């Protein structure tokens, strides 16, 4: 009899084994336990876990540094994504030549820190030049404007004119070359569509003489990104909404990014949902990720007495996947920490196996049918088609044999719950985002004919995508259930293989 403290219950042939201890897997029972024929099916119900999960593409972002270098990252917060911003001049110091050593160095740092890299390329920045020198040398038009930022007038601030044919074409060529080299790179999580406006935020506020590109030029920039990055998720800054480009980009399956998250003076109550509604982008999260960046930092929220439960539940209700707090220190206080933990437990996707059913025995060479119930209890989907996989391991005492089978089921279609958000009412009662629907999932695997007869441990995992080199059978996603082994697999049951 097999006992496991992460199995809530087990049934045989559809009937609960109420006379046995609660942590029992039915496949360990002898055929004559009840002096009856051997059971035909086993049902396993795992126990959910309440821990913060360290999963790719979701959760806490470090900002401008990797996790190993972030002294303000608490040990209890896992970070799987780091976020950077650089100027165009860093990427293409010479015309037509992407400096791969520059970006590859940061990709290696992220990988070595257990993270993937998200980044933005900027072309304009108040008080400094972010475009390469050669742009002016080839005849590109540069405007010199005055901008008032941080209580200072920055005079003669250079801004490339993206309506100029030479500037625009050089910009589009750069995006295309970047996509050729890095689209689908396994260590890149997402890229901001952010080469427009100050800091890449799609505005030139604070300047009376600076002008944004025409709608035609802006569309060409969006189209260039979407064409260049077909496999890497894109997010467009929400500030593009004032030019109707938020709608234009999200209709092409990009996600969106919003800074100033937490600002109760304006952004939370008067801007985000209103802009998303105007641009028909409220459902954009279903196809592309939502990234949050704190306004000031979380300590400001606490100092102002702003409601953390509303702020965090709002971020979940709009289906965020990641948040960065500028790698600043966190506010103190046990209640504050508990709110952050509560938020991180649902930020992004969170997959829970509710039930697994399979036959007690199957013949080698036949199909093993697996019937499951899955639920996404997070707030966003996975934006990568990770796959369900199964492992059969012979039990101790037998000749060691182990087989891994990647099934046909991908997890990116398992949606979280959703809710209509009236912000003025929601601030009074920020109820929890409901859990996603329970999906009935059927999968089958073909067993090899030469599989040795005997008992096998059945384990389950979510593994890499088909396109990932060397990672198709490696567990990459932690589940919201107990029982994870050190190798990332979840041992759940036993099955007997006959010849």
Buried (B, 14 or more C-beta within 10 A) or exposed (E): EBEBEBBBBBBBBEEEBEEBEEBBBBBBBEEEBEEEEBBEBBBBBBBBBEBBBBBBBBBBBBBEBBBBEBEBBEEEBBBBBBBBBBBBBBBBBEBEEBBEEBBBEBBEBBBEBBBBBBBBBBBBBBEEBBBBEBBBEEEBBBBEBBBEBEEEEBEEBBBBBBBBEBBBEBBBBBBBBBBEEBBEBBBBBBBBBBBBBBBBBBBBEBBEEBEBBEEEBBBBBBBBBBBBBEEBBBBBBBBBBBBBBBBBBBBBBBBBBBBBBBBBEEBBBBBBBEBBEBBEBBEBBBBBBBBBBBBBBBBBBBEEEBBBBBBBBBBBBBBBBBBBBBBBEBBEEEEBBEBBBBBBBBBBBBBBBBBBBBBBBBBBEBEBBBBBBBBBBBBBBBBBBBBBBBBBBBBEEEEEBEBBBBBEBBBBEBBBBBBEBEBEEBBEEBEBBEBBEBBEBEBBBEBEEEBBBBBBBBBBBBBBBEEBEEBBBBBBBBBBBBBBEEEBBBBBBBBBBEE
